[in-house]
């Protein structure tokens, strides 16, 4: 997954994740919930990701593992982008 | 008494107000059931309490990280005698059955800044949760 996608995810997390620390200091594999992202903030992150990448998270992806790290979100975005008809 | 599980969550009114301002109807439709939207009439204080209750209920169901539990599969009904209660449908109901959780009890409180909820799950199934 490209760095630009992970950069965009970091921007979304910075704007909507309500994380107490600096998002840029988090590793791609850092647990976002452990880092302080609340369950309600994860809703905002999901909706902002949908806007940023022009996609929609289906119900089957509404699970903790999809939003637990930048790497996991990146994988999900990649999967949804690949599934979206051109 | 059977096995107990507990979940709790806190949500500030400001968080909900910001979500409404940023995402509006899309936020409402992804998180809340039609009945919840009808009962709450879009009030941020009310919605914050419902969200806290949903999350507390999900935590009481003790999902694994790969368990899918859409927010809309947990409903919080408030216009009932005896106070607010939890209803489960779909994936949340499936999870409650897998866990043997037969009843969910909700405690919900609001302060000047936010809402907090505690849900206690009871099992094994002496009484079934209210399913709709």
Backbone of each chain as ProteinMPNN parsed JSONL, in Angstrom:
{"seq_chain_A": "XXXXXXXXXXXXXXXXXXXXXXXXXXXXXXXXXXXXXXXXXXXXXXXXXXXXXXXXXXXXXXXXXXXXXXXXXXXXXXXXXXXXXX", "coords_chain_A": {"N_chain_A": [[0.856, -1.194, 0.0], [0.506, 2.239, -0.776], [2.598, 4.989, 0.359], [1.254, 7.389, 0.263], [-1.416, 6.802, 0.698], [-1.357, 5.903, 3.326], [-0.492, 8.246, 4.478], [-2.714, 9.84, 4.063], [-4.557, 8.49, 5.632], [-3.42, 8.988, 8.115], [-3.854, 11.737, 8.205], [-6.64, 11.821, 8.351], [-6.993, 10.519, 10.798], [-5.754, 12.353, 12.454], [-7.474, 14.507, 12.234], [-9.965, 13.484, 13.045], [-9.718, 11.391, 14.864], [-9.369, 11.99, 17.539], [-7.165, 11.5, 19.133], [-4.973, 11.479, 21.915], [-2.244, 11.951, 21.602], [0.424, 12.763, 19.237], [-0.315, 11.974, 15.96], [1.549, 11.478, 14.013], [3.61, 10.338, 15.34], [2.941, 7.748, 15.763], [3.442, 4.317, 15.032], [2.878, 2.35, 12.046], [1.74, -0.01, 12.827], [0.816, 0.409, 15.362], [-1.531, 0.1, 18.041], [-4.53, 1.637, 17.713], [-6.689, 1.96, 19.423], [-5.596, 1.399, 21.872], [-3.967, 3.577, 21.907], [-5.704, 5.577, 22.452], [-7.936, 6.152, 20.908], [-11.363, 6.551, 20.854], [-14.395, 4.559, 20.863], [-16.494, 5.995, 19.748], [-15.095, 7.935, 18.336], [-14.004, 6.307, 16.403], [-16.123, 5.902, 14.697], [-16.386, 8.406, 13.477], [-13.905, 8.498, 12.23], [-14.178, 6.388, 10.417], [-16.249, 7.406, 8.739], [-15.019, 9.693, 7.743], [-12.887, 8.545, 6.386], [-14.311, 7.287, 4.374], [-15.18, 9.503, 2.948], [-12.699, 10.558, 2.183], [-11.571, 8.598, 0.553], [-13.536, 7.935, -1.182], [-15.358, 5.714, -0.847], [-17.243, 3.022, 0.714], [-17.567, 1.581, 3.846], [-18.595, -1.656, 4.264], [-21.032, -3.537, 6.205], [-19.786, -5.956, 6.924], [-17.236, -5.234, 7.483], [-17.3, -3.876, 9.816], [-15.764, -4.141, 12.351], [-13.534, -4.519, 15.096], [-10.897, -5.159, 14.358], [-10.477, -4.038, 11.856], [-10.121, -1.339, 12.227], [-8.049, -1.04, 13.966], [-5.413, -0.287, 13.583], [-3.128, 1.78, 11.675], [-2.021, 0.345, 9.586], [-3.887, -1.751, 9.353], [-6.202, -0.347, 8.621], [-5.311, 0.665, 6.215], [-5.002, -1.686, 4.722], [-7.702, -2.431, 4.573], [-8.805, -0.285, 3.15], [-7.42, -0.629, 0.759], [-8.459, -3.093, -0.026], [-11.198, -2.491, -0.371], [-11.036, -0.545, -2.356], [-10.058, -2.047, -4.455], [-12.239, -3.647, -4.888], [-14.099, -1.917, -5.865], [-15.883, -1.039, -8.735], [-14.326, 0.194, -11.703]], "CA_chain_A": [[0.0, 0.0, 0.0], [1.407, 3.373, -0.966], [2.761, 5.907, 1.483], [0.264, 8.47, 0.182], [-2.654, 6.339, 1.34], [-1.142, 5.924, 4.786], [-0.447, 9.657, 4.878], [-4.098, 10.319, 4.101], [-5.152, 7.888, 6.838], [-2.908, 9.75, 9.265], [-4.54, 13.032, 8.237], [-7.993, 11.567, 8.862], [-6.879, 10.225, 12.236], [-5.422, 13.6, 13.14], [-8.655, 15.386, 12.227], [-11.191, 12.884, 13.594], [-9.457, 10.29, 15.787], [-9.354, 12.482, 18.925], [-6.078, 10.84, 19.857], [-4.321, 12.434, 22.81], [-0.878, 12.212, 21.17], [0.671, 13.139, 17.851], [-0.52, 10.82, 15.081], [2.769, 11.217, 13.234], [4.549, 9.548, 16.15], [2.465, 6.364, 15.848], [3.881, 3.407, 13.972], [1.768, 1.818, 11.259], [1.14, -1.151, 13.527], [0.395, 0.778, 16.725], [-2.955, -0.115, 18.318], [-5.144, 2.967, 17.83], [-7.56, 1.997, 20.603], [-4.683, 1.534, 23.012], [-3.424, 4.937, 21.842], [-6.693, 6.51, 22.968], [-9.095, 6.395, 20.039], [-12.584, 6.017, 21.456], [-15.289, 3.884, 19.92], [-17.235, 6.999, 18.993], [-14.17, 8.533, 17.376], [-13.804, 5.379, 15.289], [-17.209, 6.145, 13.743], [-16.003, 9.579, 12.694], [-12.77, 8.104, 11.374], [-14.722, 5.585, 9.314], [-16.982, 8.265, 7.805], [-14.042, 10.567, 7.092], [-12.169, 7.702, 5.418], [-15.205, 7.108, 3.226], [-15.108, 10.743, 2.163], [-11.35, 10.755, 1.642], [-11.237, 7.603, -0.479], [-14.731, 7.72, -2.004], [-15.779, 4.319, -0.7], [-18.115, 2.803, 1.864], [-17.262, 0.376, 4.624], [-19.796, -2.49, 4.43], [-21.224, -4.081, 7.559], [-18.843, -7.042, 7.216], [-15.972, -4.654, 7.95], [-17.498, -3.124, 11.058], [-15.186, -4.913, 13.443], [-12.412, -3.812, 15.717], [-9.622, -5.425, 13.687], [-10.33, -3.188, 10.661], [-9.765, 0.035, 12.604], [-7.162, -1.074, 15.123], [-4.095, 0.292, 13.293], [-3.014, 2.415, 10.366], [-1.791, -0.734, 8.618], [-5.145, -2.478, 9.146], [-7.081, 0.531, 7.837], [-4.745, 0.716, 4.871], [-5.373, -2.946, 4.065], [-9.136, -2.397, 4.29], [-9.005, 0.67, 2.059], [-6.936, -1.285, -0.453], [-9.414, -4.14, -0.404], [-12.423, -1.862, -0.869], [-10.719, 0.125, -3.611], [-9.937, -3.092, -5.479], [-13.578, -4.186, -5.16], [-14.938, -0.888, -6.48], [-15.776, -1.039, -10.195], [-13.712, 1.414, -12.255]], "C_chain_A": [[0.892, 1.244, 0.0], [1.474, 4.254, 0.278], [1.691, 6.993, 1.462], [-1.05, 8.07, 0.837], [-2.492, 6.357, 2.863], [-1.037, 7.359, 5.297], [-1.862, 10.226, 4.998], [-4.827, 9.744, 5.324], [-4.683, 8.636, 8.087], [-3.592, 11.111, 9.367], [-5.951, 12.87, 8.809], [-7.955, 11.308, 10.369], [-6.573, 11.491, 13.028], [-6.643, 14.501, 13.273], [-9.826, 14.818, 13.027], [-10.956, 11.822, 14.669], [-9.442, 10.671, 17.251], [-8.288, 11.763, 19.763], [-5.345, 11.856, 20.714], [-2.902, 12.802, 22.368], [-0.805, 12.599, 19.701], [0.559, 11.897, 16.955], [0.76, 10.465, 14.326], [3.773, 10.37, 14.018], [4.137, 8.083, 16.256], [3.041, 5.533, 14.715], [2.652, 2.895, 13.225], [1.04, 0.701, 11.983], [0.665, -0.822, 14.946], [-1.113, 0.596, 16.884], [-3.617, 1.239, 18.599], [-6.053, 3.067, 19.052], [-6.714, 2.106, 21.876], [-4.122, 2.956, 23.071], [-4.446, 5.993, 22.256], [-7.868, 6.812, 22.062], [-10.335, 5.758, 20.664], [-13.433, 5.329, 20.384], [-16.081, 4.907, 19.105], [-16.338, 7.675, 17.963], [-13.949, 7.611, 16.182], [-14.928, 5.506, 14.257], [-16.848, 7.327, 12.845], [-14.859, 9.277, 11.753], [-13.285, 7.322, 10.166], [-15.408, 6.478, 8.276], [-16.03, 9.2, 7.059], [-13.196, 9.8, 6.078], [-13.023, 7.48, 4.17], [-15.186, 8.34, 2.332], [-13.76, 10.859, 1.456], [-11.053, 9.821, 0.475], [-12.43, 7.254, -1.365], [-15.137, 6.244, -2.013], [-16.712, 4.217, 0.499], [-17.726, 1.5, 2.554], [-18.549, -0.436, 4.79], [-19.867, -3.033, 5.852], [-20.193, -5.147, 7.904], [-17.498, -6.519, 7.705], [-16.119, -3.862, 9.249], [-17.061, -3.978, 12.24], [-13.891, -4.234, 13.877], [-11.117, -3.982, 14.917], [-9.399, -4.509, 12.492], [-9.792, -1.808, 11.025], [-8.704, 0.085, 13.705], [-5.781, -0.483, 14.86], [-4.119, 0.953, 11.917], [-2.813, 1.347, 9.29], [-3.088, -1.481, 8.311], [-6.116, -1.648, 8.319], [-6.604, 0.571, 6.391], [-5.098, -0.546, 4.083], [-6.848, -2.937, 3.665], [-9.442, -1.441, 3.142], [-8.554, 0.046, 0.733], [-7.903, -2.334, -0.956], [-10.682, -3.538, -1.003], [-12.184, -1.157, -2.198], [-10.638, -0.889, -4.747], [-11.301, -3.648, -5.862], [-14.464, -3.201, -5.9], [-14.774, -0.918, -7.996], [-15.201, 0.28, -10.696], [-14.747, 2.219, -13.021]], "O_chain_A": [[1.908, 1.29, 0.694], [0.572, 4.273, 1.116], [1.265, 7.467, 2.515], [-1.719, 8.896, 1.458], [-3.393, 6.779, 3.587], [-1.448, 7.653, 6.419], [-2.164, 10.991, 5.914], [-5.615, 10.437, 5.967], [-5.468, 8.882, 9.003], [-3.879, 11.588, 10.465], [-6.398, 13.666, 9.634], [-8.788, 11.821, 11.117], [-7.072, 11.676, 14.138], [-6.828, 15.171, 14.289], [-10.595, 15.573, 13.622], [-11.908, 11.394, 15.321], [-9.494, 9.802, 18.121], [-8.494, 11.465, 20.94], [-5.119, 12.984, 20.276], [-2.409, 13.869, 22.732], [-1.82, 12.743, 19.021], [1.25, 10.901, 17.169], [1.018, 9.297, 14.039], [4.672, 9.762, 13.437], [4.892, 7.264, 16.778], [3.118, 5.991, 13.574], [1.528, 2.996, 13.717], [-0.154, 0.493, 11.768], [0.163, -1.701, 15.647], [-1.88, 0.902, 15.972], [-3.306, 1.9, 19.59], [-6.175, 4.136, 19.65], [-7.071, 2.809, 22.822], [-3.838, 3.475, 24.151], [-4.104, 7.167, 22.398], [-8.715, 7.638, 22.403], [-10.345, 4.564, 20.963], [-13.218, 5.494, 19.183], [-16.312, 4.709, 17.912], [-16.772, 7.955, 16.846], [-13.73, 8.085, 15.068], [-14.712, 5.247, 13.073], [-16.984, 7.263, 11.623], [-14.84, 9.743, 10.613], [-12.874, 7.571, 9.032], [-15.177, 6.329, 7.076], [-16.222, 9.465, 5.872], [-12.831, 10.341, 5.034], [-12.514, 7.486, 3.049], [-15.178, 8.229, 1.106], [-13.692, 11.215, 0.279], [-10.37, 10.201, -0.476], [-12.332, 6.365, -2.211], [-15.241, 5.621, -3.069], [-16.942, 5.196, 1.208], [-17.578, 0.458, 1.914], [-19.502, 0.05, 5.398], [-18.89, -2.992, 6.6], [-19.764, -5.238, 9.055], [-16.707, -7.271, 8.275], [-15.161, -3.249, 9.719], [-17.881, -4.467, 13.017], [-13.261, -3.489, 13.126], [-10.327, -3.043, 14.815], [-8.253, -4.224, 12.143], [-9.09, -1.181, 10.232], [-8.485, 1.135, 14.309], [-5.044, -0.202, 15.806], [-5.015, 0.711, 11.108], [-3.381, 1.446, 8.202], [-3.363, -1.808, 7.156], [-6.778, -2.17, 7.423], [-7.407, 0.518, 5.46], [-5.452, -0.468, 2.906], [-7.208, -3.374, 2.571], [-10.247, -1.755, 2.264], [-9.23, 0.182, -0.287], [-8.141, -2.453, -2.158], [-11.181, -4.018, -2.02], [-13.05, -1.176, -3.073], [-11.092, -0.626, -5.86], [-11.513, -4.068, -7.0], [-15.467, -3.592, -6.496], [-13.653, -0.832, -8.497], [-15.539, 1.349, -10.186], [-14.429, 3.278, -13.561]]}, "seq_chain_B": "XXXXXXXXXXXXXXXXXXXXXXXXXXXXXXXXXXXXXXXXXXXXXXXXXXXXXXXXXXXXXXXXXXXXXXXXXXXXXXXXXXXXXXXXXXXXXXXXXXXXXXXXXXXXXXXXXXXXXXXXXXXXXXXXXXXX", "coords_chain_B": {"N_chain_B": [[-26.841, -17.547, 40.528], [-25.887, -16.869, 37.197], [-23.1, -16.672, 34.863], [-21.527, -13.48, 34.609], [-21.093, -10.548, 32.604], [-19.542, -7.41, 31.884], [-19.888, -4.17, 30.488], [-18.794, -0.861, 29.667], [-19.134, 2.617, 28.73], [-18.231, 5.928, 27.728], [-19.384, 8.989, 26.436], [-18.912, 12.158, 25.086], [-21.039, 15.023, 24.823], [-20.184, 16.911, 23.055], [-18.627, 15.503, 21.22], [-20.586, 14.125, 19.777], [-22.053, 16.25, 18.763], [-20.147, 17.336, 17.052], [-19.833, 15.245, 15.247], [-22.358, 15.212, 14.105], [-22.31, 17.715, 12.89], [-20.237, 17.363, 11.063], [-20.882, 15.072, 9.533], [-23.585, 14.658, 9.477], [-26.655, 13.4, 8.315], [-25.64, 11.009, 7.368], [-24.023, 10.034, 9.398], [-25.999, 9.603, 11.358], [-27.587, 7.601, 10.157], [-25.867, 5.458, 9.881], [-25.309, 4.641, 12.407], [-27.51, 4.614, 14.173], [-30.728, 3.119, 14.835], [-33.886, 3.184, 13.065], [-35.955, 3.494, 14.9], [-34.595, 4.519, 17.099], [-33.771, 6.954, 16.056], [-36.209, 8.143, 15.678], [-37.117, 8.348, 18.304], [-35.148, 9.942, 19.487], [-35.021, 12.288, 18.043], [-32.889, 13.586, 16.906], [-31.428, 14.847, 18.886], [-28.448, 15.786, 20.429], [-27.593, 15.208, 23.054], [-29.263, 13.121, 23.795], [-28.567, 11.251, 21.802], [-25.889, 10.803, 22.411], [-26.071, 9.399, 24.822], [-27.361, 7.099, 23.916], [-25.413, 6.091, 22.182], [-23.319, 5.553, 23.955], [-24.56, 3.56, 25.438], [-24.925, 1.591, 23.466], [-22.247, 0.897, 22.89], [-21.407, 0.041, 25.392], [-23.026, -2.187, 25.642], [-22.076, -3.754, 23.516], [-19.49, -4.243, 24.43], [-20.116, -5.746, 26.691], [-20.966, -8.008, 25.462], [-18.667, -9.164, 24.787], [-16.979, -9.277, 22.307], [-14.721, -10.817, 19.913], [-11.792, -9.577, 18.165], [-12.311, -10.007, 15.506], [-15.021, -10.264, 15.315], [-17.967, -9.211, 13.801], [-19.914, -6.492, 14.55], [-22.263, -4.515, 13.877], [-23.211, -1.129, 14.627], [-25.903, -0.585, 14.423], [-27.079, -2.972, 14.993], [-27.462, -3.109, 17.63], [-29.837, -1.82, 19.616], [-31.182, 0.966, 21.422], [-33.766, 1.503, 23.426], [-35.902, 3.946, 24.677], [-38.376, 4.864, 25.363], [-40.018, 3.437, 27.213], [-41.789, 1.723, 29.844], [-40.088, 1.445, 32.933], [-37.645, 2.345, 32.164], [-34.711, 2.929, 30.001], [-33.787, 0.418, 27.603], [-32.04, -2.405, 26.14], [-32.056, -3.671, 22.852], [-31.441, -6.395, 20.682], [-30.394, -7.279, 17.404], [-29.717, -9.182, 14.419], [-26.243, -9.455, 13.873], [-25.382, -8.809, 16.449], [-27.249, -10.106, 18.016], [-26.699, -12.737, 17.277], [-24.137, -12.953, 18.357], [-24.68, -12.68, 21.087], [-26.032, -15.015, 21.557], [-24.069, -16.9, 20.989], [-22.35, -16.384, 23.071], [-23.882, -17.095, 25.169], [-25.304, -15.228, 26.544], [-28.043, -14.101, 28.108], [-29.516, -11.995, 28.957], [-29.511, -8.468, 29.061], [-28.714, -5.778, 31.075], [-29.21, -2.354, 31.471], [-27.636, 0.581, 32.598], [-27.841, 4.03, 32.609], [-26.551, 7.29, 32.391], [-26.402, 10.88, 32.518], [-24.352, 13.788, 32.42], [-23.433, 17.25, 32.745], [-21.764, 17.42, 30.596], [-21.54, 15.028, 29.207], [-22.42, 11.559, 28.479], [-22.794, 8.454, 30.193], [-22.652, 4.909, 30.225], [-23.483, 1.746, 31.578], [-23.512, -1.681, 31.059], [-24.721, -4.792, 32.005], [-24.267, -8.123, 31.353], [-26.075, -11.133, 31.52], [-25.758, -14.59, 31.998], [-25.842, -18.217, 32.061], [-28.566, -18.747, 29.69], [-31.129, -17.974, 31.309], [-33.133, -16.174, 31.025], [-34.216, -14.803, 28.017], [-32.638, -12.223, 25.98], [-34.249, -9.241, 24.884], [-35.383, -9.502, 21.726], [-35.703, -8.058, 18.507]], "CA_chain_B": [[-26.608, -16.54, 39.491], [-25.004, -17.356, 36.135], [-21.928, -15.875, 34.538], [-21.819, -12.075, 34.331], [-20.112, -9.763, 31.854], [-19.815, -5.984, 32.08], [-19.331, -3.222, 29.533], [-19.14, 0.538, 29.955], [-18.626, 3.568, 27.748], [-18.499, 7.343, 27.975], [-19.401, 9.79, 25.206], [-19.209, 13.569, 25.372], [-22.032, 15.621, 23.919], [-19.46, 17.654, 22.026], [-18.246, 14.549, 20.166], [-21.759, 13.849, 18.939], [-22.364, 17.483, 18.035], [-19.17, 17.469, 15.962], [-20.158, 14.222, 14.238], [-23.546, 15.688, 13.39], [-21.917, 18.844, 12.039], [-19.343, 16.904, 9.994], [-21.385, 13.985, 8.691], [-25.04, 14.792, 9.397], [-27.561, 12.259, 8.207], [-24.862, 9.779, 7.145], [-23.664, 9.582, 10.75], [-27.187, 9.083, 12.027], [-28.083, 6.371, 9.519], [-24.921, 4.35, 10.039], [-25.132, 4.266, 13.812], [-28.748, 4.495, 14.948], [-31.873, 2.492, 14.18], [-34.984, 4.112, 12.763], [-36.697, 3.776, 16.128], [-33.771, 5.423, 17.908], [-33.813, 8.297, 15.456], [-37.54, 8.679, 15.947], [-37.22, 8.692, 19.729], [-34.173, 10.974, 19.897], [-35.271, 13.513, 17.266], [-31.626, 14.234, 16.552], [-30.837, 15.568, 20.021], [-27.083, 15.278, 20.669], [-27.502, 14.637, 24.403], [-29.938, 11.83, 23.731], [-27.778, 10.34, 20.96], [-24.661, 10.437, 23.14], [-26.456, 8.345, 25.759], [-27.626, 5.86, 23.167], [-24.155, 5.527, 21.69], [-22.625, 4.97, 25.109], [-25.25, 2.308, 25.782], [-24.594, 0.602, 22.429], [-20.875, 0.442, 23.066], [-21.358, -0.736, 26.636], [-23.647, -3.488, 25.356], [-21.143, -4.523, 22.673], [-18.405, -4.713, 25.3], [-20.65, -6.803, 27.552], [-21.079, -9.209, 24.632], [-17.263, -9.623, 24.708], [-16.607, -9.727, 20.961], [-13.327, -10.927, 19.501], [-11.487, -8.481, 17.235], [-12.845, -10.318, 14.179], [-16.479, -10.325, 15.345], [-18.657, -8.068, 13.197], [-21.061, -6.053, 15.349], [-22.683, -3.177, 13.443], [-23.847, -0.354, 15.69], [-27.356, -0.649, 14.273], [-27.609, -4.242, 15.494], [-27.758, -2.889, 19.047], [-30.76, -0.691, 19.738], [-31.46, 1.452, 22.774], [-35.121, 2.021, 23.451], [-36.038, 4.753, 25.892], [-39.77, 5.228, 25.647], [-40.668, 2.244, 27.749], [-41.861, 1.68, 31.303], [-38.919, 0.799, 33.529], [-36.411, 2.984, 31.733], [-34.147, 2.503, 28.723], [-33.414, -0.991, 27.516], [-31.257, -2.806, 24.972], [-32.591, -4.707, 21.969], [-30.418, -6.911, 19.777], [-30.803, -7.905, 16.16], [-28.633, -9.552, 13.519], [-24.947, -9.934, 14.361], [-25.304, -8.679, 17.907], [-28.06, -11.186, 18.592], [-25.922, -13.969, 17.077], [-23.033, -12.968, 19.318], [-25.217, -12.919, 22.436], [-26.367, -16.45, 21.647], [-22.797, -17.64, 21.073], [-21.782, -16.157, 24.396], [-24.803, -17.57, 26.19], [-25.789, -14.083, 27.326], [-29.481, -14.196, 27.94], [-30.188, -10.77, 29.383], [-28.636, -7.3, 29.206], [-29.286, -4.73, 31.922], [-28.58, -1.078, 31.131], [-27.665, 1.765, 33.45], [-27.482, 5.151, 31.742], [-26.542, 8.54, 33.141], [-25.877, 12.034, 31.794], [-23.913, 14.928, 33.212], [-23.502, 18.458, 31.931], [-20.878, 17.351, 29.437], [-21.566, 13.78, 28.468], [-23.252, 10.45, 28.937], [-22.101, 7.221, 30.511], [-23.541, 3.749, 30.291], [-22.975, 0.451, 32.025], [-24.395, -2.801, 30.716], [-24.356, -6.082, 32.595], [-24.824, -9.27, 30.658], [-26.323, -12.289, 32.371], [-25.835, -15.871, 31.329], [-26.464, -18.655, 30.816], [-29.856, -18.225, 29.293], [-32.32, -18.16, 32.133], [-34.119, -15.343, 30.341], [-33.668, -14.341, 26.75], [-32.69, -10.778, 25.771], [-35.363, -8.837, 24.042], [-34.973, -9.452, 20.326], [-36.727, -7.501, 17.621]], "C_chain_B": [[-25.621, -17.078, 38.463], [-23.822, -16.429, 35.938], [-22.348, -14.447, 34.191], [-20.726, -11.495, 33.442], [-20.523, -8.298, 31.969], [-19.178, -5.169, 30.967], [-19.687, -1.817, 29.947], [-18.567, 1.428, 28.872], [-19.045, 4.979, 28.143], [-18.455, 8.078, 26.639], [-19.73, 11.227, 25.574], [-20.232, 14.089, 24.363], [-21.331, 16.324, 22.76], [-19.038, 16.74, 20.871], [-19.403, 14.304, 19.207], [-22.133, 15.086, 18.134], [-21.417, 17.651, 16.849], [-19.439, 16.442, 14.86], [-21.37, 14.648, 13.42], [-23.185, 16.817, 12.429], [-21.088, 18.373, 10.843], [-20.023, 15.95, 9.017], [-22.911, 13.91, 8.63], [-25.798, 13.486, 9.323], [-26.804, 10.941, 8.005], [-24.427, 9.176, 8.48], [-24.873, 8.93, 11.423], [-27.591, 7.723, 11.474], [-27.141, 5.19, 9.681], [-24.886, 3.815, 11.463], [-26.45, 3.909, 14.5], [-29.872, 3.854, 14.135], [-32.955, 3.545, 13.915], [-35.748, 4.484, 14.031], [-35.907, 4.715, 17.042], [-33.826, 6.847, 17.36], [-35.16, 8.956, 15.711], [-37.657, 9.142, 17.396], [-36.327, 9.88, 20.095], [-34.413, 12.319, 19.228], [-33.996, 14.308, 17.023], [-30.949, 15.002, 17.667], [-29.486, 14.96, 20.412], [-26.954, 14.643, 22.048], [-28.129, 13.243, 24.441], [-29.092, 10.818, 22.96], [-26.493, 9.901, 21.657], [-24.953, 9.315, 24.13], [-26.7, 7.023, 25.048], [-26.329, 5.24, 22.668], [-23.378, 4.874, 22.832], [-23.24, 3.632, 25.489], [-24.957, 1.215, 24.757], [-23.204, 0.021, 22.678], [-20.724, -0.381, 24.348], [-21.941, -2.123, 26.407], [-22.71, -4.36, 24.526], [-20.001, -5.069, 23.528], [-18.876, -5.844, 26.216], [-20.826, -8.113, 26.78], [-19.709, -9.845, 24.367], [-16.889, -10.146, 23.32], [-15.098, -9.922, 20.824], [-13.07, -9.828, 18.47], [-12.05, -8.741, 15.836], [-14.37, -10.444, 14.164], [-17.075, -9.042, 14.764], [-19.871, -7.725, 14.059], [-21.441, -4.639, 14.917], [-23.421, -2.442, 14.563], [-25.366, -0.469, 15.623], [-27.934, -1.994, 14.737], [-27.826, -4.215, 17.007], [-28.636, -1.642, 19.143], [-30.98, -0.32, 21.189], [-32.834, 2.12, 22.744], [-35.353, 2.749, 24.767], [-37.472, 5.039, 26.278], [-40.552, 4.021, 26.157], [-40.772, 2.332, 29.267], [-40.628, 0.956, 31.858], [-37.605, 1.356, 33.041], [-35.863, 2.401, 30.449], [-33.696, 1.048, 28.759], [-32.706, -1.256, 26.194], [-32.048, -3.832, 24.159], [-31.495, -5.122, 21.0], [-31.06, -7.487, 18.529], [-29.537, -8.409, 15.457], [-27.38, -10.069, 14.216], [-24.827, -9.84, 15.872], [-26.107, -9.781, 18.593], [-27.327, -12.521, 18.449], [-24.813, -14.086, 18.118], [-23.539, -13.263, 20.728], [-25.55, -14.392, 22.619], [-25.097, -17.285, 21.767], [-22.199, -17.535, 22.464], [-22.67, -16.698, 25.514], [-25.317, -16.455, 27.079], [-27.285, -13.938, 27.061], [-30.204, -12.903, 28.292], [-29.155, -9.653, 29.522], [-29.363, -6.242, 30.018], [-28.498, -3.445, 31.716], [-28.745, -0.059, 32.255], [-27.117, 2.931, 32.652], [-27.576, 6.442, 32.533], [-25.96, 9.65, 32.276], [-25.454, 13.101, 32.79], [-24.049, 16.17, 32.333], [-22.711, 18.345, 30.648], [-20.98, 16.071, 28.622], [-22.45, 12.73, 29.099], [-22.372, 9.247, 29.214], [-23.094, 6.083, 30.626], [-22.778, 2.536, 30.803], [-24.004, -0.599, 31.643], [-23.842, -4.067, 31.355], [-25.064, -7.18, 31.818], [-24.939, -10.448, 31.594], [-26.35, -13.55, 31.522], [-25.629, -16.969, 32.35], [-27.939, -18.317, 30.755], [-31.008, -18.653, 30.202], [-33.472, -17.361, 31.533], [-33.479, -14.847, 29.049], [-33.648, -12.82, 26.698], [-33.85, -10.466, 24.848], [-34.875, -8.704, 22.623], [-36.085, -8.829, 19.508], [-36.266, -7.666, 16.2]], "O_chain_B": [[-24.617, -17.686, 38.834], [-23.575, -15.526, 36.736], [-23.384, -14.228, 33.564], [-19.569, -11.906, 33.522], [-21.702, -7.985, 32.131], [-18.053, -5.448, 30.552], [-20.754, -1.586, 30.516], [-17.626, 1.046, 28.175], [-20.066, 5.189, 28.798], [-17.585, 7.814, 25.81], [-20.701, 11.49, 26.283], [-20.279, 13.652, 23.213], [-21.822, 16.329, 21.631], [-19.082, 17.133, 19.705], [-19.227, 14.277, 17.989], [-22.488, 14.983, 16.96], [-21.839, 18.06, 15.767], [-19.289, 16.743, 13.676], [-21.407, 14.47, 12.202], [-23.682, 16.874, 11.304], [-21.214, 18.912, 9.743], [-19.773, 16.009, 7.813], [-23.462, 13.173, 7.813], [-25.616, 12.589, 10.145], [-27.274, 9.882, 8.422], [-24.461, 7.959, 8.663], [-24.772, 7.839, 11.986], [-27.9, 6.803, 12.232], [-27.575, 4.039, 9.624], [-24.483, 2.676, 11.698], [-26.49, 2.995, 15.324], [-29.956, 4.023, 12.918], [-32.929, 4.643, 14.471], [-36.138, 5.636, 14.217], [-36.481, 5.597, 17.681], [-33.917, 7.814, 18.115], [-35.246, 10.165, 15.93], [-38.227, 10.196, 17.677], [-36.704, 10.72, 20.913], [-34.055, 13.364, 19.771], [-34.017, 15.537, 16.945], [-29.991, 15.734, 17.42], [-29.394, 13.765, 20.691], [-26.268, 13.632, 22.193], [-27.587, 12.316, 25.042], [-28.917, 9.68, 23.395], [-26.061, 8.758, 21.507], [-24.162, 8.381, 24.258], [-26.293, 5.963, 25.524], [-26.154, 4.022, 22.718], [-22.847, 3.774, 22.684], [-22.529, 2.684, 25.822], [-24.762, 0.055, 25.119], [-23.017, -1.195, 22.674], [-20.0, -1.377, 24.376], [-21.417, -3.115, 26.913], [-22.563, -5.553, 24.79], [-19.594, -6.22, 23.367], [-18.129, -6.785, 26.485], [-20.834, -9.193, 27.371], [-19.618, -10.93, 23.793], [-16.526, -11.313, 23.169], [-14.306, -9.283, 21.517], [-14.01, -9.218, 17.961], [-12.244, -7.802, 15.065], [-14.954, -10.704, 13.112], [-16.731, -7.937, 15.182], [-20.747, -8.563, 14.272], [-20.992, -3.667, 15.524], [-24.156, -3.048, 15.343], [-26.037, -0.452, 16.655], [-29.151, -2.131, 14.859], [-28.314, -5.184, 17.589], [-28.21, -0.544, 18.787], [-30.968, -1.176, 22.074], [-33.026, 3.162, 22.118], [-35.038, 2.231, 25.838], [-37.745, 5.419, 27.417], [-41.589, 3.644, 25.612], [-39.925, 2.954, 29.908], [-40.188, -0.044, 31.29], [-36.546, 0.888, 33.459], [-36.458, 1.495, 29.866], [-33.285, 0.526, 29.795], [-32.761, -0.453, 25.263], [-32.64, -4.753, 24.722], [-30.71, -4.288, 20.551], [-32.126, -8.1, 18.584], [-28.422, -8.089, 15.867], [-27.437, -10.987, 15.034], [-24.227, -10.711, 16.502], [-25.694, -10.319, 19.62], [-27.327, -13.338, 19.37], [-24.576, -15.153, 18.684], [-22.905, -14.006, 21.477], [-25.371, -14.949, 23.703], [-25.04, -18.246, 22.535], [-21.612, -18.491, 22.972], [-22.255, -16.752, 26.672], [-25.717, -16.689, 28.219], [-27.717, -13.685, 25.937], [-31.377, -12.737, 27.959], [-28.059, -9.871, 30.038], [-30.485, -5.856, 29.693], [-27.269, -3.444, 31.778], [-29.838, 0.136, 32.787], [-26.034, 2.829, 32.075], [-28.546, 6.672, 33.255], [-25.127, 9.396, 31.406], [-26.077, 13.301, 33.833], [-24.71, 16.132, 31.295], [-22.955, 19.095, 29.702], [-20.552, 16.034, 27.469], [-23.128, 12.965, 30.099], [-21.346, 9.041, 28.565], [-24.228, 6.268, 31.066], [-21.602, 2.336, 30.503], [-25.202, -0.433, 31.87], [-22.652, -4.367, 31.255], [-26.284, -7.168, 31.65], [-24.025, -10.736, 32.367], [-26.92, -13.552, 30.431], [-25.25, -16.645, 33.475], [-28.487, -17.68, 31.656], [-31.757, -19.578, 29.888], [-34.622, -17.801, 31.529], [-32.296, -14.508, 29.034], [-34.515, -12.172, 27.285], [-34.353, -11.33, 24.13], [-34.022, -7.861, 22.344], [-37.266, -9.045, 19.779], [-36.971, -7.268, 15.272]]}, "name": "protein", "num_of_chains": 2, "seq": "XXXXXXXXXXXXXXXXXXXXXXXXXXXXXXXXXXXXXXXXXXXXXXXXXXXXXXXXXXXXXXXXXXXXXXXXXXXXXXXXXXXXXXXXXXXXXXXXXXXXXXXXXXXXXXXXXXXXXXXXXXXXXXXXXXXXXXXXXXXXXXXXXXXXXXXXXXXXXXXXXXXXXXXXXXXXXXXXXXXXXXXXXXXXXXXXXXXXXXXXXXXXXXXXXXXXXXXXXX"}
